[in-house]
Amino acid sequence: MNTPTIGRYPATRLRRLRSTSWSRNLARETTLTPHDLILPLFVLPDSGVVTEEIESLPNVYRYSIEALLPVCQQAIDLGIPMVALFPCTPTALKTPDAVEAFNPESLACQAIRAIKAQFGDKIGVMIDVALDLYTSHGHDGLLSADGQRVLNDETVEALVKQALNYARAGVDAVGPSDMMDGRIGAIRAAFEAEGFVDTQIVAYSAKFASGLYGPYRSAVGSASQLGGASKASYQEDAGNVKEALHEALLDVAEGADVVMVKPASYYMDVIAKVEEACLVPVWAYQVSGEYAMIMAAGERGWVDSERVLLEALLCLKRAGCSGILTYGALQVAKILGG
């Protein structure tokens, strides 16, 4: 059968829908809004209004709790629905058993209480559950006596204590990012037993052993503790997709409300397959290395960093994300709001 033609051109001209801005807007399949964004915030133990620039993450800062509150207000005003807290624990408080993670007066708990006291449900507060910010060795879990292995079951017990500590402080969601087996079920059971039935669990189900975490580890001060040690014995191999799906399905079965893929941009195939397999929302974390590369290329004039950042986040949304953690959340929300 011959294709219908008008003159010498085909009847189907796909460029018709691209010809004007109004037509492109109406034909757009995927839209990025500030409601899709989650803002990571680094918290300092300083008193007063203190802000520190992070050299490896342009336009990203560490904040004292007092300085953090206006940033949360800015996020609310821009339509960003959630912040994710990352406390910069003083080295003196880091121990092999991560005891500071269970301290109800820890920096993390103080920050949670301060934000919830001022803003209530106007903005969600999430915090990671993992021991790396509190251990003197920089690993996400407890080590064996010889220091050669990260212990799974003993770590899960510690993670439950940490998660309950944050829940008692009033956090809205915990993000177990440690990659220990069985921790989602254990945390969910503990939450139910203590009445925290509305506290969400955002499971880092597909967290890969990536080379893209460097700027983050410098920002929170865990790089020096970890040194050259590897997290490959508990984080996933970058070449594995079935393993990521298996983890995600297990976490959902154990009680996860959301599953996370981290890093994001290099793993859009994983995002798409996890989103297809799971009935819960799928989030992704555009990690520090991904963000830093975009910003560094922009500083050198090689790319338009704002345009590339927007494109990267839109593509993550297209891949299946309903939420994206990005260090560019404020910058992007301002652009989208304009």
C-alpha positions as CSV (number, residue, x, y, z in Angstrom):
1,M,0.0,0.0,0.0
2,N,1.4,3.4,-1.0
3,T,1.9,6.0,1.7
4,P,-0.5,9.0,1.1
5,T,1.4,12.1,0.0
6,I,0.6,15.7,-0.7
7,G,2.7,16.9,-3.6
8,R,6.2,15.5,-3.0
9,Y,5.9,15.6,0.8
10,P,4.6,12.9,3.2
11,A,1.2,13.6,4.8
12,T,2.7,13.1,8.2
13,R,4.8,16.0,9.2
14,L,6.0,15.6,12.8
15,R,7.4,19.0,12.9
16,R,4.0,20.5,12.8
17,L,3.6,19.9,16.6
18,R,7.1,21.4,17.2
19,S,6.6,24.6,15.3
20,T,5.4,26.9,18.1
21,S,5.9,27.1,21.8
22,W,2.1,26.7,22.6
23,S,2.0,23.5,20.4
24,R,5.1,22.1,22.0
25,N,3.6,22.7,25.5
26,L,0.4,20.9,24.6
27,A,2.3,18.0,23.0
28,R,4.8,17.6,25.9
29,E,4.6,14.1,27.4
30,T,6.7,14.7,30.5
31,T,6.7,17.8,32.7
32,L,9.1,18.8,35.5
33,T,7.7,20.9,38.3
34,P,9.1,22.1,41.7
35,H,6.8,19.4,43.3
36,D,9.1,16.8,41.8
37,L,12.1,18.0,43.7
38,I,13.7,17.2,47.1
39,L,16.4,19.5,48.5
40,P,19.4,18.0,50.3
41,L,20.6,20.2,53.1
42,F,23.9,19.8,55.0
43,V,23.7,20.7,58.7
44,L,26.5,22.2,60.8
45,P,26.8,21.9,64.6
46,D,27.5,25.7,64.9
47,S,25.3,28.0,66.8
48,G,24.0,31.3,65.4
49,V,23.6,32.0,61.7
50,V,26.5,30.2,60.0
51,T,26.8,29.3,56.3
52,E,29.8,27.6,54.7
53,E,30.3,27.2,51.0
54,I,31.2,23.7,49.7
55,E,34.0,24.0,47.2
56,S,33.2,20.8,45.3
57,L,29.5,21.6,45.0
58,P,28.9,25.1,43.5
59,N,26.0,27.0,45.0
60,V,25.6,24.4,47.7
61,Y,26.3,25.3,51.4
62,R,26.5,23.9,54.9
63,Y,24.1,25.6,57.3
64,S,23.8,25.9,61.0
65,I,20.2,25.1,62.2
66,E,19.4,28.8,62.6
67,A,20.6,29.4,59.1
68,L,18.8,26.4,57.8
69,L,15.3,27.6,58.6
70,P,15.2,30.5,56.1
71,V,16.3,28.0,53.4
72,C,13.4,25.8,54.3
73,Q,11.1,28.8,54.0
74,Q,12.5,29.5,50.6
75,A,11.9,25.9,49.5
76,I,8.3,26.1,50.7
77,D,7.8,29.4,48.8
78,L,9.2,27.8,45.7
79,G,6.9,24.7,45.9
80,I,9.6,22.2,46.9
81,P,7.7,19.6,49.0
82,M,10.6,18.0,51.0
83,V,14.1,18.6,52.4
84,A,16.6,15.8,53.1
85,L,19.0,16.4,56.0
86,F,22.6,15.4,56.2
87,P,24.3,16.3,59.5
88,C,28.0,17.1,59.5
89,T,28.9,15.1,62.7
90,P,32.0,16.4,64.5
91,T,34.9,13.9,64.2
92,A,35.2,13.8,68.0
93,L,31.7,12.2,68.1
94,K,32.4,9.5,65.6
95,T,33.1,6.1,67.1
96,P,33.4,2.5,65.9
97,D,29.9,1.7,67.3
98,A,28.3,4.9,65.9
99,V,26.7,5.7,69.3
100,E,25.9,9.3,68.3
101,A,23.4,8.0,65.8
102,F,21.2,7.0,68.8
103,N,21.5,10.3,70.7
104,P,18.2,12.1,71.0
105,E,20.1,15.4,71.3
106,S,22.2,14.8,68.2
107,L,22.6,17.5,65.6
108,A,20.2,15.5,63.3
109,C,17.5,15.3,65.9
110,Q,17.8,19.0,66.8
111,A,17.5,20.0,63.1
112,I,14.4,17.8,62.7
113,R,12.7,19.3,65.7
114,A,13.6,22.8,64.7
115,I,12.1,22.5,61.2
116,K,9.0,20.7,62.3
117,A,8.4,23.1,65.1
118,Q,8.5,26.1,62.7
119,F,6.9,24.7,59.6
120,G,4.8,21.6,60.7
121,D,3.4,19.9,57.6
122,K,4.2,22.8,55.3
123,I,7.3,20.8,54.2
124,G,8.4,17.2,54.6
125,V,11.6,16.2,56.3
126,M,13.6,13.1,55.4
127,I,16.8,11.8,56.8
128,D,19.0,8.9,55.8
129,V,19.4,5.9,58.1
130,A,23.0,4.6,57.8
131,L,25.9,4.7,60.2
132,D,28.6,6.2,57.9
133,L,28.1,9.8,59.3
134,Y,28.7,8.5,62.8
135,T,31.4,5.8,62.5
136,S,35.1,6.5,62.9
137,H,35.8,4.1,60.0
138,G,33.3,5.7,57.6
139,H,31.4,2.5,56.7
140,D,27.6,2.3,56.7
141,G,27.6,-0.5,59.2
142,L,29.4,-2.0,62.2
143,L,32.6,-3.9,61.6
144,S,33.8,-7.3,62.7
145,A,36.4,-7.5,65.4
146,D,39.2,-7.8,62.8
147,G,37.8,-4.8,60.9
148,Q,37.5,-6.8,57.7
149,R,33.7,-7.2,57.3
150,V,30.6,-5.1,57.7
151,L,28.3,-7.1,59.9
152,N,24.7,-7.3,58.6
153,D,22.5,-8.4,61.5
154,E,24.3,-6.4,64.1
155,T,24.1,-3.4,61.9
156,V,20.3,-3.8,61.3
157,E,19.8,-3.7,65.1
158,A,21.7,-0.4,65.2
159,L,19.8,1.0,62.2
160,V,16.5,0.2,64.0
161,K,17.7,2.2,67.0
162,Q,18.8,5.1,64.7
163,A,15.5,5.1,62.8
164,L,13.4,5.2,66.0
165,N,15.6,8.0,67.3
166,Y,14.7,10.1,64.2
167,A,11.0,9.1,64.4
168,R,10.8,10.2,68.0
169,A,12.3,13.6,66.9
170,G,9.4,14.0,64.5
171,V,10.9,13.1,61.1
172,D,8.4,12.5,58.3
173,A,10.5,9.9,56.4
174,V,13.6,7.8,57.0
175,G,15.8,6.7,54.1
176,P,17.7,3.5,54.9
177,S,20.7,4.0,52.6
178,D,23.0,1.4,54.2
179,M,22.1,-1.6,51.9
180,M,22.0,-4.1,54.7
181,D,19.7,-7.2,54.1
182,G,16.4,-7.1,56.0
183,R,16.6,-3.6,57.4
184,I,13.3,-2.4,55.9
185,G,11.3,-5.1,57.5
186,A,13.0,-4.6,60.9
187,I,12.5,-0.8,60.8
188,R,8.8,-1.2,59.7
189,A,8.1,-3.6,62.5
190,A,9.7,-1.3,65.1
191,F,7.7,1.7,63.8
192,E,4.5,-0.3,64.0
193,A,5.3,-1.5,67.5
194,E,6.0,2.1,68.7
195,G,3.1,3.7,67.0
196,F,5.0,5.5,64.2
197,V,2.5,4.2,61.6
198,D,2.6,7.3,59.5
199,T,6.4,7.6,59.3
200,Q,7.5,6.8,55.7
201,I,10.3,4.5,54.7
202,V,12.1,5.6,51.6
203,A,14.3,2.5,50.8
204,Y,17.5,3.0,49.0
205,S,16.8,-0.3,47.2
206,A,19.2,0.3,44.2
207,K,22.2,2.1,45.7
208,F,25.2,1.3,43.5
209,A,28.9,1.3,44.5
210,S,29.7,4.4,42.4
211,G,32.6,6.7,41.9
212,L,30.2,9.7,41.9
213,Y,29.9,10.2,45.7
214,G,33.1,12.0,46.3
215,P,31.9,15.6,46.7
216,Y,29.2,14.5,49.1
217,R,31.7,12.6,51.3
218,S,33.9,15.7,51.4
219,A,30.9,17.8,52.3
220,V,29.8,15.7,55.3
221,G,33.4,14.9,56.4
222,S,33.2,11.2,55.9
223,A,35.9,10.9,53.2
224,S,38.8,11.0,55.6
225,Q,37.3,8.3,57.8
226,L,36.6,5.9,54.9
227,G,40.0,6.5,53.2
228,G,40.5,4.1,50.3
229,A,38.1,1.5,51.7
230,S,35.4,0.1,49.4
231,K,31.7,-0.3,50.0
232,A,31.3,-2.9,47.3
233,S,30.5,-5.7,49.8
234,Y,27.1,-4.1,50.5
235,Q,26.4,-1.5,47.7
236,E,25.3,-2.9,44.3
237,D,27.5,-3.6,41.3
238,A,27.0,-1.0,38.5
239,G,26.5,-3.8,36.0
240,N,23.5,-5.5,37.6
241,V,19.9,-4.7,36.9
242,K,18.2,-7.9,38.1
243,E,19.8,-7.5,41.5
244,A,18.4,-4.0,41.7
245,L,14.9,-5.2,40.9
246,H,15.2,-8.0,43.4
247,E,16.2,-5.6,46.1
248,A,13.4,-3.2,45.3
249,L,10.7,-5.9,45.3
250,L,12.0,-7.3,48.6
251,D,12.0,-3.8,50.2
252,V,8.4,-3.2,49.0
253,A,7.4,-6.6,50.5
254,E,9.0,-5.6,53.8
255,G,7.1,-2.4,54.0
256,A,8.9,0.4,52.0
257,D,6.6,3.3,50.9
258,V,9.1,4.5,48.3
259,V,12.1,3.0,46.6
260,M,15.2,4.9,45.5
261,V,17.7,4.5,42.7
262,K,21.1,6.1,43.4
263,P,23.0,7.5,41.4
264,A,20.4,8.7,38.9
265,S,21.6,9.8,35.4
266,Y,23.7,6.7,34.6
267,Y,21.0,4.4,35.9
268,M,17.9,5.5,34.0
269,D,17.4,1.9,32.7
270,V,17.2,0.8,36.3
271,I,14.7,3.5,37.2
272,A,12.5,2.5,34.3
273,K,12.5,-1.2,35.1
274,V,12.0,-0.6,38.9
275,E,9.1,1.8,38.1
276,E,7.5,-0.9,35.9
277,A,8.0,-3.6,38.5
278,C,6.9,-1.8,41.6
279,L,3.6,-0.2,42.6
280,V,5.1,2.3,45.0
281,P,6.7,5.6,43.9
282,V,10.2,5.5,42.6
283,W,12.6,8.3,43.5
284,A,16.2,8.9,42.3
285,Y,19.1,10.8,43.8
286,Q,21.1,12.9,41.4
287,V,24.2,12.6,43.5
288,S,27.0,15.0,44.1
289,G,29.3,13.9,41.3
290,E,26.5,14.1,38.8
291,Y,25.6,17.7,39.9
292,A,29.3,18.8,40.2
293,M,30.1,17.6,36.7
294,I,27.3,19.7,35.2
295,M,28.2,22.8,37.2
296,A,32.0,22.4,36.5
297,A,31.3,22.2,32.8
298,G,29.1,25.3,33.0
299,E,31.8,27.2,34.8
300,R,34.2,26.4,32.0
301,G,31.7,27.5,29.4
302,W,31.5,24.1,27.8
303,V,27.8,23.8,28.4
304,D,24.9,25.9,29.6
305,S,24.7,24.3,33.1
306,E,21.1,25.5,33.8
307,R,19.8,24.0,30.6
308,V,21.7,20.7,31.1
309,L,20.6,20.5,34.7
310,L,16.9,20.9,33.7
311,E,17.4,18.4,30.9
312,A,18.9,15.8,33.2
313,L,16.1,16.1,35.7
314,L,13.4,16.1,33.1
315,C,14.9,12.9,31.7
316,L,14.9,11.3,35.2
317,K,11.2,12.2,35.4
318,R,10.6,10.7,32.0
319,A,12.4,7.5,33.1
320,G,9.8,7.0,35.8
321,C,10.7,9.1,38.9
322,S,8.0,10.9,40.9
323,G,10.6,12.5,43.1
324,I,14.2,13.6,42.6
325,L,16.8,14.6,45.1
326,T,19.1,17.2,43.6
327,Y,21.5,19.8,44.9
328,G,20.1,22.1,42.2
329,A,16.6,22.0,43.6
330,L,16.4,25.7,44.6
331,Q,18.0,26.8,41.3
332,V,15.7,24.7,39.2
333,A,12.6,25.6,41.2
334,K,13.3,29.3,40.6
335,I,13.7,28.6,36.9
336,L,10.5,26.6,36.7
337,G,8.6,29.1,38.8
338,G,9.7,32.0,36.5
